[in-house]
Amino acid sequence: MIRSLLLPLLALFALTPAMAQPPASTPSTDVRVALDTGAGKIVIAVHEARAPVTAANFLRYVDQKRFDGTSFYRGVGAADYGFVQGGAQNDPARVLPPIRHEPTTQTGLTHDDGALSMARYAPGSATGDFFIVLGQMPAMDAHPEAPGDNQGFAVFAHVVEGMDVVKAILAAPKSPTAGEGVMKGQMLEQPVNILTARRLP
């Protein structure tokens, strides 16, 4: 089964998108990574200092070339509001042990335009699947005051180049039959290959 986002949060797409904010400058402590995909290049700044556990996990997948040959396989939303999801898809040959959850209340990061965050089931179950946000999605942040699973998702990076590629992936045709449950209709008809993921100098 594909590691998916928690289903209750899919209701957030009924909300009106928040106004986009200008991207923050990239701190010198960030690690830049290029994702070369079948749709073009996406360059991200990994916030190693602010989200050390989650960033280190992502960089392990990069350094061990575990993302090479994976894909973006899911797109939720429309135009410039939604998210695209990619990664290891629970492939036992690629997946590393799950990591401790780093909520946004701890890191100070948010699900704003271009944020990368970890897909998960329960907190502490994230492995090698991630998603890229288009627009402002505060409902995906941690909300300790809310009932139930209120820990949100763990933001660890932001896109610094290639948001046009992310938008193209989101706009790609979806299969009407692929996917299980609420994910039916969200799976890309033709997944977009992640050819390589490499640190940049």
Secondary structure, 3 states (H helix, E strand, C coil): CCCCCCHHHHHHHHCCCCCCCCCCCCCCCCEEEEEEECCEEEEEEECCCCCHHHHHHHHHHHHCCCCCCEEEEEEEEECCEEEEEEECCCCCCCCCCCCCCCCHHHHCCCCCCCEEEECCCCCCCCCCEEEEEECCCHHHCCCCCCCCCCCCCCEEEEEEECHHHHHHHHHCCECCCCCCHHHCCCEEEEEEEEEEEEECC
